[in-house]
Each structure stands twice: as C-alpha cells, then as structure tokens.
C-alpha cells in the first residue's frame, strides 16, 4: 500500500467500523447455531428472497468473487435489494487487495501456485536443499518471505535477523544458508528447537556430499553459516528489555552448524559478513561465531506468529532501539487479547491486561464500534478463496456446515446445557449420511450415539442446506473486512509512533490465506519492496 496516506488509512478504518456496526451480527454468528438461533431469520426478508435459491457457483460469482456479469454464473436471476448490493460493494471496496496490482500469477490445481505446476509437492523456485521436510505451502511461504526479509536487509543495511516463533526452523534455515543472513531463531517449544537443529545438521551433511561431488566447491548461492536456535517463551506482555535478555542469555540454546570451510575450496564461499559481538566468552574460536545481538541493529520477522505474538513483535520494534525493521505475517486473530477479554487461556504467562493485542492504535481505540468479537476475529482467519473454489465446484463438502447445525439441534434437545461443544472435525463427513455423522458427533460430546433421531424434522432442516451455505458466504464476505481493520490498526499504530510501514500481499491467497505481510522500518522504505511482492 505505497502512497496510502495515514489520513486515508484512518478514514478507511472509520468506514469499516461503520459497515460492521450495521452488519457485524453476521460476522458474530456461529454457523452451528443456524437452526437453533434462526440465523436465516436475522437477515432482511428481501435478502432472504434474493439468496434462498442461489446455487453455490452463483454465490461464488455474485458474492465472493464479484465477477463480470457476462459470465453465466454471475448473472442475477432476480433484482437484488439495494441494501444487499451496497453490502457486497462495501465489503469488496473496503478490504485490502489480496493480490499485488498487475500480478499475473494464477493458481493451478485447486489453489497451487505456478511454481508447483511440474510437481505438486516441490517448488521449482526453491533450491532442493530447503524443500526437505517442508510442505508445499510452507515452501511457498519461506521462499517469498525470505525474499522480502533479504530486501529489507539490503534497504536497512542490517543483516542480523531474529525469527520469532521459528518452529522447526524452515524459514531460519533458508535465511541463513540460502540467503546469507545471520539468524537467531526463537521458539517456545524445546522439542521443535531440537528438531530444527537436527534438520540443520542434515542440510550440512547434504552440503558436504554436494561439495565432495563438486571437488570442494560450495553450491552457488549457499552460505556456510547456519542459524542459532534459542528455546524461550516470548511473553507478549513483557517489555522489550526482557525480550533482549532472552536473546543475550537464553536458558536453552542450540548452536547452529557451520560447515567446516576446510572441506571446501575458497571459491564460491560466502563468509556471511561480521557477526555481532555477544556475551563474554563468545569469541572467534566458537563454531559457529556467536550471533547474539548486542550493540548493533537487527531485523525481526515472524511467519504466522500467533495472536498477541505478532503484536508483541511490533511493540518490540517500536520501543527497542536495536531493532531496525520488521516483517510480520499474522494469524490466529481470535487469540488476540482485547480490552474486553484481556487474558486468554493457554500456555505461557498471562499477557498484560493494560496492553491488549487489539486495538493497538490510539485512533482505532477511539472509533465508535471498533470492538471485534471472538467469532468475528476467528472468521477473519478463514480461507475465502478456498471456499469460493468449493462453491464453484459444487463440492459435496459444502453440506458439512448444515450437518453440524442440524446436529446442534439434536445435542440441545438431549441436553439444553450443552451449547457450542467442540465436536472436532469428522473425517470425510460429506460422504456420510446424517445418521452416521450424528452417531459419531454425539459420541464425541458424551451423549448416547444410539439415540433415536426424528427423521421428519431433521430432513426439513437438511433441506435448507442452500440457505446455510448462503449465510456462511455472507459471513465469509465480511472476513477480509475484519482482517483489514485489524491490520490497519497495526499500521496506524506504527505511524503514530513515528515509523514507516507498508502492507503488501506476498503469498498466493488461494494457497496461503493469511498472505499479507506488514513491513516496517525506522528509515523510509520507498517503493523497493513492491518488486518483491509482484515478482512472481
């Protein structure tokens, strides 16, 4: 969003809150309560008449994709009420674009990007060394985000990177070995840290074998220094000084492997530049050299850092003088703390209730109607493009929501106190009869799986599958609007603090739904990052 002024961002946030104040009840609704709470009846009668008989491909074309009217599915079979047309137009107009302007790439094979055309499991644009143990979606993400981090490194002159929430280290490994950056990977689960170190060693072994075949030559574009892994919990409510202390003096640390330079010739070796000075005792004799940041600048990155963790990284960027820039790809918006729900259940220390994850900016905090329910934030994590694909293909899996909503009526009839229970995903539910599905679902919530089902009333509910799909499509249309408000809040916060930022669609949204990367720096960014976002 280059050239998108702060004032324009503020106006957009205000417009979105006005739309959500009118139609937020749709985003707040739980589809499993479609029948128990008469969700269809909550829509205006004119909307019900327009949507009731639409086929799934029409819902995709007319609502979610906003296709040109010359296409068969995009032709209106009736005159829609102006309020429904305005709802649709507002949702499409106010949401951030999810593809770069002029982007020519097309998703193939039910959402797979062009790089998987020849092999659905192996990206043709990621070197083979970095594809092992990595699923296709993650291959796409680490390649694209790695390019963005590398470009930010060039713009800021900073090659030290801290990858927070690093998991098994796939991004860190690519940044270090593949792009020649000095990387510290932080992960809260020690088991994942150990796994990441193991994968690093496997890559080093592969490098040595490759070097032996090449007569001691390093493969082109490969660095010989691996990432350093730190096991530690980043408390979203803690000050940046505590985060800095974790980097300086971790309780658990796995030294990244460095390839013995003696096993290669000097040609093609990327020495990786200078490492930052670290704590006493960490000197030139260490293998690898100490990456612990002290006294110099570093970059932060988080690939789908969950809930408040993404917000914590933005706060650390804003308040820590040693952080020069950040790339942040968020996810799990429902796990954000809010002023209304300052503490969420889960592992780790409780966050600080005076600093919720949303809203972050003073501007959004002051907007009437800025509050977002748990369900609205959870809906913002859904994959709109994937659901549109199912609609276009008239997928049998579309009936799953109707099955679950009908099951909710059975559960509450048996025990009215049981509401919104987590049934969990029932494998291949769309291939089951409702009786088979109900039996499995009842057993999972502790009710009699052999309870007698009344076929007449249930069949009447199941016959409304089209209405369930239509209502869910309306809710999904609002999902990008909610995500836009959440990310606008973060952009405005960074600018209120005096920093430069851009929001760019980086991943193929049909392959990786949370595809927007927020890039910020303490120096102007210009338009240099646009090339990375659009270069596919």
C-alpha positions as CSV (number, residue, x, y, z in Angstrom):
1,X,0.0,0.0,0.0
2,X,2.6,2.5,-1.1
3,X,1.2,6.1,-1.2
4,X,-1.6,5.1,1.1
5,X,-1.5,8.1,3.5
6,X,-2.1,8.0,7.2
7,X,-5.3,10.1,6.8
8,X,-6.6,7.7,4.2
9,X,-5.9,4.8,6.5
10,X,-7.8,6.5,9.3
11,X,-10.8,7.2,7.0
12,X,-10.8,3.5,5.9
13,X,-10.8,2.3,9.5
14,X,-13.7,4.5,10.3
15,X,-15.6,3.4,7.2
16,X,-15.1,-0.3,8.1
17,X,-16.3,0.2,11.7
18,X,-19.5,1.8,10.3
19,X,-20.1,-1.1,8.0
20,X,-19.5,-3.6,10.8
21,X,-21.9,-1.7,13.1
22,X,-24.6,-2.4,10.6
23,X,-23.8,-6.0,9.6
24,X,-21.5,-7.2,12.4
25,X,-24.2,-9.5,13.6
26,X,-23.5,-11.7,10.5
27,X,-19.8,-11.9,11.4
28,X,-20.6,-12.6,15.0
29,X,-22.9,-15.5,14.3
30,X,-21.9,-19.2,14.8
31,X,-23.0,-21.2,11.8
32,X,-23.6,-24.2,14.0
33,X,-26.5,-22.2,15.5
34,X,-28.1,-21.6,12.1
35,X,-31.2,-23.6,13.2
36,X,-31.2,-23.2,17.0
37,X,-30.9,-19.4,16.7
38,X,-32.8,-18.9,13.4
39,X,-29.9,-17.1,11.8
40,X,-31.7,-17.0,8.4
41,X,-34.5,-15.1,10.1
42,X,-32.0,-12.4,11.2
43,X,-31.5,-11.4,7.6
44,X,-33.8,-8.8,6.0
45,X,-36.7,-10.5,4.2
46,X,-35.6,-9.0,0.9
47,X,-32.1,-10.6,1.3
48,X,-33.7,-14.0,2.1
49,X,-35.7,-13.8,-1.1
50,X,-32.6,-12.9,-3.2
51,X,-30.3,-15.5,-1.8
52,X,-32.5,-18.5,-0.9
53,X,-32.4,-20.3,-4.3
54,X,-28.9,-19.4,-5.5
55,X,-26.7,-22.3,-6.4
56,X,-23.2,-22.5,-5.0
57,X,-21.4,-21.4,-8.2
58,X,-23.7,-18.3,-8.3
59,X,-22.8,-17.5,-4.7
60,X,-19.1,-17.6,-5.6
61,X,-19.6,-15.4,-8.7
62,X,-22.1,-12.9,-7.3
63,X,-20.9,-12.5,-3.7
64,X,-17.3,-13.7,-3.1
65,X,-15.6,-13.1,-6.4
66,X,-17.6,-10.2,-7.8
67,X,-17.2,-11.5,-11.4
68,X,-18.2,-9.7,-14.6
69,X,-21.9,-10.0,-15.4
70,X,-21.2,-11.5,-18.8
71,X,-20.3,-14.9,-17.2
72,X,-23.2,-17.3,-16.8
73,X,-22.9,-17.7,-13.0
74,X,-22.6,-14.0,-12.5
75,X,-26.0,-13.2,-14.0
76,X,-28.6,-12.1,-11.5
77,X,-31.7,-14.3,-11.5
78,X,-33.7,-11.6,-9.7
79,X,-33.4,-8.0,-8.8
80,X,-31.4,-7.7,-5.6
81,X,-32.3,-5.1,-2.9
82,X,-30.1,-2.1,-2.8
83,X,-29.1,-2.8,0.7
84,X,-27.6,-6.2,-0.3
85,X,-25.9,-4.7,-3.3
86,X,-24.4,-2.0,-1.0
87,X,-23.3,-4.6,1.5
88,X,-21.5,-6.5,-1.3
89,X,-19.9,-3.4,-2.8
90,X,-18.7,-2.1,0.6
91,X,-17.2,-5.5,1.5
92,X,-15.2,-5.7,-1.7
93,X,-14.2,-2.0,-1.9
94,X,-13.1,-1.5,1.7
95,X,-11.0,-4.7,2.1
96,X,-7.3,-4.7,1.3
97,X,-6.5,-6.2,-2.1
98,X,-5.2,-9.8,-1.6
99,X,-3.1,-9.8,-4.8
100,X,-0.5,-7.3,-6.0
101,X,-1.6,-4.9,-8.7
102,X,-0.9,-6.4,-12.1
103,X,0.0,-9.8,-10.6
104,X,0.0,-12.3,-13.4
105,X,0.3,-15.5,-11.5
106,X,-2.5,-17.9,-11.5
107,X,-3.3,-20.7,-9.0
108,X,-3.4,-24.1,-10.6
109,X,-4.7,-27.5,-9.3
110,X,-7.2,-26.2,-6.8
111,X,-5.1,-23.4,-5.4
112,X,-1.5,-24.4,-6.1
113,X,0.8,-21.6,-7.4
114,X,2.6,-21.9,-10.7
115,X,5.8,-23.0,-9.1
116,X,4.1,-26.4,-8.3
117,X,3.0,-27.0,-11.9
118,X,5.5,-29.7,-12.6
119,X,5.5,-31.3,-9.2
120,X,2.7,-30.6,-6.7
121,X,5.0,-31.2,-3.7
122,X,8.2,-29.5,-4.8
123,X,8.5,-25.8,-5.6
124,X,10.5,-25.2,-8.7
125,X,11.7,-21.9,-7.3
126,X,13.1,-23.1,-4.0
127,X,16.5,-24.9,-4.0
128,X,16.2,-28.6,-3.3
129,X,18.2,-28.3,-0.1
130,X,15.4,-26.3,1.5
131,X,12.5,-28.4,0.4
132,X,13.2,-31.5,2.6
133,X,10.7,-31.9,5.5
134,X,8.8,-28.8,4.2
135,X,5.2,-29.0,3.0
136,X,4.4,-27.2,-0.3
137,X,2.5,-24.3,1.4
138,X,5.5,-23.7,3.7
139,X,7.9,-23.9,0.8
140,X,5.9,-21.1,-0.9
141,X,5.9,-19.0,2.2
142,X,9.5,-19.3,3.2
143,X,10.7,-18.5,-0.3
144,X,8.5,-15.4,-0.6
145,X,9.1,-14.1,2.9
146,X,12.8,-14.9,2.7
147,X,13.0,-12.6,-0.4
148,X,11.2,-9.9,1.5
149,X,13.5,-10.1,4.5
150,X,16.5,-10.1,2.3
151,X,15.3,-6.9,0.5
152,X,14.6,-5.2,3.9
153,X,18.1,-6.2,5.0
154,X,19.5,-4.5,1.9
155,X,17.4,-1.4,2.5
156,X,18.4,-1.0,6.1
157,X,22.0,-2.3,5.8
158,X,21.2,-4.8,8.6
159,X,21.9,-8.5,8.1
160,X,21.2,-9.7,11.6
161,X,17.7,-11.4,11.8
162,X,15.7,-12.7,14.7
163,X,13.0,-15.2,13.6
164,X,10.4,-15.4,16.4
165,X,8.1,-18.4,16.6
166,X,10.5,-20.3,14.3
167,X,9.0,-23.8,14.8
168,X,11.2,-26.3,13.0
169,X,13.4,-23.6,11.6
170,X,12.4,-23.8,8.0
171,X,12.4,-20.0,7.4
172,X,15.5,-19.5,9.6
173,X,17.4,-22.2,7.7
174,X,16.6,-20.6,4.3
175,X,17.5,-17.1,5.6
176,X,20.9,-18.3,6.9
177,X,22.1,-21.0,4.5
178,X,20.1,-19.8,1.4
179,X,20.3,-16.0,1.7
180,X,23.5,-15.5,3.7
181,X,21.9,-13.7,6.7
182,X,23.0,-14.0,10.3
183,X,19.9,-15.6,12.0
184,X,18.8,-16.3,15.6
185,X,15.7,-18.5,15.7
186,X,13.5,-18.3,18.8
187,X,10.9,-21.0,19.6
188,X,9.0,-21.7,22.7
189,X,8.8,-25.5,22.3
190,X,12.2,-27.1,23.1
191,X,11.2,-30.2,21.1
192,X,10.8,-28.1,18.0
193,X,14.2,-26.4,18.7
194,X,15.9,-29.8,18.8
195,X,14.1,-30.8,15.6
196,X,15.2,-27.6,13.9
197,X,18.9,-28.3,14.9
198,X,18.6,-31.8,13.6
199,X,17.3,-30.6,10.2
200,X,20.2,-28.1,10.1
201,X,22.7,-30.9,10.6
202,X,21.0,-32.9,7.8
203,X,21.4,-29.9,5.5
204,X,25.1,-29.6,6.4
205,X,25.6,-33.3,5.6
206,X,23.9,-32.8,2.2
207,X,26.2,-29.8,1.6
208,X,29.3,-31.8,2.4
209,X,28.2,-34.6,0.0
210,X,27.5,-32.0,-2.7
211,X,30.8,-30.3,-2.1
212,X,32.6,-33.7,-2.5
213,X,30.9,-34.2,-5.8
214,X,32.0,-30.7,-6.9
215,X,35.6,-31.1,-6.0
216,X,35.3,-28.9,-2.9
217,X,33.2,-26.2,-4.4
218,X,30.2,-24.8,-2.5
219,X,26.9,-24.9,-4.4
220,X,26.2,-21.5,-5.9
221,X,24.4,-19.0,-3.6
222,X,24.8,-21.1,-0.5
223,X,26.2,-19.6,2.8
224,X,28.2,-21.8,5.2
225,X,26.8,-20.4,8.4
226,X,23.6,-21.9,9.9
227,X,21.1,-20.3,12.3
228,X,21.4,-20.2,16.1
229,X,18.4,-21.7,17.9
230,X,17.1,-20.4,21.2
231,X,14.4,-22.1,23.2
232,X,12.4,-19.4,25.0
233,X,8.9,-18.1,25.6
234,X,8.3,-14.6,24.3
235,X,5.8,-13.0,26.7
236,X,3.5,-10.7,24.7
237,X,3.0,-8.6,27.8
238,X,6.7,-8.2,28.8
239,X,8.8,-5.1,28.0
240,X,11.4,-5.3,25.2
241,X,14.2,-5.4,27.7
242,X,13.0,-8.9,28.7
243,X,13.0,-10.0,25.1
244,X,16.5,-8.6,24.7
245,X,17.6,-10.5,27.8
246,X,16.3,-13.7,26.2
247,X,18.5,-13.1,23.2
248,X,21.5,-12.3,25.3
249,X,21.3,-15.1,27.9
250,X,18.9,-17.9,26.8
251,X,18.3,-20.8,29.2
252,X,18.3,-23.3,26.3
253,X,20.3,-22.9,23.2
254,X,21.2,-25.0,20.1
255,X,24.3,-23.8,18.3
256,X,23.6,-23.8,14.6
257,X,26.0,-25.9,12.5
258,X,28.7,-24.2,10.4
259,X,30.2,-26.1,7.6
260,X,33.9,-26.7,8.0
261,X,35.5,-24.4,5.5
262,X,38.4,-26.7,5.2
263,X,36.2,-29.2,3.5
264,X,35.6,-26.7,0.6
265,X,37.8,-24.7,-1.6
266,X,37.7,-20.9,-1.2
267,X,35.9,-20.3,-4.4
268,X,32.2,-19.7,-4.0
269,X,32.3,-19.4,-0.2
270,X,30.1,-16.8,1.3
271,X,31.6,-15.8,4.6
272,X,28.4,-14.1,5.7
273,X,30.0,-10.9,7.0
274,X,30.7,-10.0,10.6
275,X,28.8,-11.4,13.4
276,X,27.5,-9.2,16.2
277,X,29.5,-9.2,19.4
278,X,28.0,-11.3,22.1
279,X,28.3,-12.1,25.8
280,X,31.8,-12.6,27.4
281,X,33.3,-15.9,26.4
282,X,31.9,-16.0,23.0
283,X,34.8,-15.3,20.7
284,X,36.3,-16.1,17.3
285,X,37.1,-19.7,18.4
286,X,33.4,-20.5,18.7
287,X,31.8,-22.7,16.0
288,X,29.8,-21.0,14.7
289,X,30.6,-17.5,15.7
290,X,28.2,-16.0,18.2
291,X,25.1,-14.5,16.7
292,X,23.7,-13.0,20.0
293,X,22.8,-9.4,19.2
294,X,24.4,-6.7,21.3
295,X,25.0,-3.1,20.4
296,X,24.1,-3.3,16.7
297,X,20.9,-3.3,14.7
298,X,18.8,-6.3,13.8
299,X,15.6,-7.2,12.0
300,X,12.6,-9.1,13.4
301,X,10.5,-11.5,11.4
302,X,7.5,-13.6,12.3
303,X,5.9,-16.0,9.9
304,X,2.3,-16.5,11.1
305,X,3.2,-15.6,14.6
306,X,0.1,-16.4,16.6
307,X,-2.3,-14.0,18.2
308,X,-0.6,-11.5,20.5
309,X,2.9,-12.6,19.5
310,X,2.7,-10.6,16.2
311,X,1.6,-7.6,18.2
312,X,4.5,-8.1,20.7
313,X,7.0,-8.0,17.9
314,X,5.6,-4.8,16.6
315,X,5.9,-3.3,20.1
316,X,9.4,-4.5,20.4
317,X,10.3,-2.9,17.0
318,X,8.7,0.4,18.1
319,X,10.4,0.5,21.5
320,X,13.7,-1.3,21.2
321,X,16.5,1.0,19.9
322,X,18.4,-2.1,18.5
323,X,15.6,-3.2,16.0
324,X,15.9,-1.5,12.6
325,X,13.0,-3.2,10.9
326,X,10.4,-6.0,10.9
327,X,8.4,-8.2,8.6
328,X,5.2,-9.6,10.2
329,X,2.7,-12.1,8.8
330,X,-0.1,-12.5,11.3
331,X,-2.5,-15.3,12.0
332,X,-4.9,-16.6,14.7
333,X,-6.7,-13.2,15.2
334,X,-9.1,-14.9,17.6
335,X,-6.3,-15.4,20.0
336,X,-5.7,-11.7,20.4
337,X,-6.4,-10.2,23.8
338,X,-8.8,-7.3,23.8
339,X,-9.9,-4.7,26.3
340,X,-13.0,-6.9,26.9
341,X,-11.0,-10.1,27.2
342,X,-7.5,-9.2,28.4
343,X,-6.5,-12.8,29.3
344,X,-6.9,-15.8,27.1
345,X,-6.5,-19.4,28.3
346,X,-3.4,-21.3,27.1
347,X,0.3,-21.9,27.9
348,X,2.7,-19.3,28.9
349,X,2.5,-16.3,31.2
350,X,-0.7,-14.2,31.1
351,X,-0.4,-11.1,28.9
352,X,-0.5,-7.6,30.5
353,X,-4.2,-6.5,30.6
354,X,-3.2,-2.9,30.1
355,X,-1.8,-3.6,26.7
356,X,-4.3,-5.7,24.7
357,X,-3.4,-7.1,21.3
358,X,-6.4,-5.2,19.8
359,X,-6.9,-2.3,19.4
360,X,-3.3,-1.2,19.3
361,X,-3.5,2.3,17.9
362,X,-5.0,5.3,19.6
363,X,-7.0,6.1,16.5
364,X,-8.9,2.8,16.3
365,X,-9.3,2.7,20.1
366,X,-11.3,5.9,19.8
367,X,-13.6,4.8,17.0
368,X,-17.2,4.0,17.9
369,X,-17.9,0.4,17.1
370,X,-14.3,-0.7,16.8
371,X,-14.8,-3.8,19.0
372,X,-14.5,-7.1,17.3
373,X,-16.0,-10.3,18.8
374,X,-14.1,-13.5,19.2
375,X,-16.2,-15.0,16.4
376,X,-15.6,-12.1,14.0
377,X,-11.8,-12.4,14.6
378,X,-12.0,-16.2,14.1
379,X,-13.8,-15.7,10.9
380,X,-11.1,-13.4,9.6
381,X,-8.8,-16.4,9.6
382,X,-10.9,-18.4,7.2
383,X,-9.8,-19.1,3.6
384,X,-12.2,-17.1,1.4
385,X,-10.5,-18.3,-1.8
386,X,-10.7,-21.9,-0.8
387,X,-14.4,-21.7,0.0
388,X,-15.1,-19.9,-3.3
389,X,-13.3,-22.8,-5.1
390,X,-15.6,-25.3,-3.3
391,X,-18.7,-23.2,-4.3
392,X,-17.6,-23.1,-7.9
393,X,-17.1,-26.9,-8.0
394,X,-20.4,-27.5,-6.1
395,X,-18.4,-29.5,-3.6
396,X,-20.2,-32.1,-1.6
397,X,-18.1,-30.9,1.4
398,X,-20.4,-27.8,1.5
399,X,-23.0,-29.8,3.3
400,X,-20.8,-30.2,6.4
401,X,-22.0,-26.9,7.9
402,X,-25.6,-27.9,7.5
403,X,-24.8,-31.3,9.2
404,X,-23.2,-29.6,12.1
405,X,-26.0,-27.1,12.5
406,X,-28.6,-29.9,12.5
407,X,-26.5,-31.9,15.0
408,X,-26.6,-28.8,17.3
409,X,-30.4,-29.1,17.4
410,X,-30.0,-32.8,18.4
411,X,-27.5,-32.1,21.1
412,X,-29.6,-29.3,22.7
413,X,-32.7,-31.4,22.6
414,X,-30.8,-34.1,24.6
415,X,-29.2,-31.6,27.0
416,X,-30.1,-27.9,26.7
417,X,-27.0,-27.0,28.8
418,X,-24.7,-28.3,26.0
419,X,-24.0,-25.5,23.6
420,X,-21.3,-24.9,21.0
421,X,-19.4,-28.0,22.0
422,X,-16.3,-28.8,20.2
423,X,-17.2,-31.8,18.1
424,X,-13.9,-31.6,16.2
425,X,-13.6,-32.4,12.5
426,X,-15.2,-35.7,11.5
427,X,-13.2,-37.1,8.6
428,X,-14.9,-37.1,5.2
429,X,-18.2,-36.1,6.9
430,X,-19.7,-35.2,3.5
431,X,-19.5,-38.8,2.5
432,X,-21.6,-39.9,5.4
433,X,-25.4,-40.0,5.9
434,X,-26.6,-37.6,8.5
435,X,-27.4,-40.6,10.8
436,X,-23.8,-41.8,10.6
437,X,-22.5,-38.3,11.2
438,X,-24.7,-37.7,14.2
439,X,-23.7,-41.0,15.7
440,X,-20.0,-40.0,15.6
441,X,-20.8,-36.5,16.8
442,X,-22.9,-37.5,19.7
443,X,-20.3,-39.9,20.9
444,X,-17.7,-37.2,20.9
445,X,-19.7,-34.9,23.2
446,X,-20.6,-37.7,25.6
447,X,-24.2,-38.3,24.5
448,X,-25.8,-41.6,23.5
449,X,-24.7,-42.3,20.0
450,X,-27.7,-44.6,19.5
451,X,-30.3,-42.0,20.5
452,X,-33.3,-42.1,18.2
453,X,-33.3,-39.4,15.6
454,X,-36.6,-38.0,14.3
455,X,-36.2,-38.3,10.5
456,X,-39.1,-35.9,9.6
457,X,-37.9,-32.7,11.4
458,X,-34.2,-33.5,10.5
459,X,-34.9,-33.9,6.9
460,X,-36.7,-30.5,6.9
461,X,-33.5,-29.0,8.3
462,X,-31.2,-30.7,5.9
463,X,-33.3,-29.5,3.0
464,X,-32.1,-26.0,3.9
465,X,-28.5,-26.7,3.1
466,X,-28.5,-23.9,0.4
467,X,-29.6,-21.3,3.0
468,X,-26.8,-22.4,5.4
469,X,-24.2,-22.1,2.6
470,X,-25.6,-18.7,1.6
471,X,-25.4,-17.3,5.2
472,X,-21.9,-18.7,5.6
473,X,-20.9,-17.0,2.3
474,X,-22.2,-13.6,3.7
475,X,-20.1,-14.1,6.8
476,X,-17.1,-15.0,4.8
477,X,-17.5,-11.9,2.6
478,X,-17.0,-9.8,5.8
479,X,-13.9,-11.8,6.9
480,X,-11.4,-9.7,4.8
481,X,-13.0,-6.6,6.1
482,X,-12.3,-7.6,9.7
483,X,-8.8,-8.6,8.8
484,X,-8.3,-5.2,7.1
485,X,-9.4,-3.4,10.3
486,X,-7.0,-5.5,12.4
487,X,-4.0,-4.8,10.1
488,X,-5.0,-1.1,9.7
489,X,-4.9,-0.8,13.4
490,X,-1.3,-2.0,13.4
491,X,-0.3,0.2,10.5
492,X,-1.7,3.3,12.2
493,X,0.0,2.4,15.5
494,X,3.4,2.2,13.8
495,X,2.8,5.6,12.2
496,X,1.6,7.1,15.4
497,X,4.9,6.0,16.9
498,X,6.7,7.8,14.0
499,X,7.8,4.8,11.8
500,X,7.4,3.9,8.2
501,X,5.4,0.9,7.1
502,X,3.8,-0.9,4.2
503,X,1.3,-3.7,3.9
504,X,1.8,-6.0,0.9
505,X,0.1,-9.1,-0.4
506,X,3.0,-11.6,-0.5
507,X,1.7,-15.1,-0.8
508,X,-0.8,-16.6,-3.2
509,X,-4.1,-16.2,-1.2
510,X,-5.6,-19.4,-2.6
511,X,-2.6,-21.3,-1.2
512,X,-1.8,-19.4,1.9
513,X,-4.9,-17.4,3.1
514,X,-3.0,-15.2,5.6
515,X,-0.9,-13.7,2.9
516,X,-0.5,-10.0,3.9
517,X,3.0,-9.0,5.2
518,X,3.4,-5.9,7.3
519,X,6.8,-4.4,6.7
520,X,8.1,-1.6,8.9
521,X,11.4,0.3,9.3
522,X,12.9,3.3,11.1
523,X,14.0,4.7,7.8
524,X,11.9,5.4,4.7
525,X,11.0,2.3,2.6
526,X,10.1,3.8,-0.7
527,X,8.8,1.5,-3.4
528,X,11.6,-1.1,-3.4
529,X,9.5,-3.7,-1.7
530,X,6.9,-3.7,-4.4
531,X,9.1,-5.6,-6.8
532,X,9.4,-8.5,-4.3
533,X,5.6,-8.6,-3.8
534,X,4.9,-8.7,-7.5
535,X,7.8,-10.6,-9.0
536,X,6.0,-13.9,-9.3
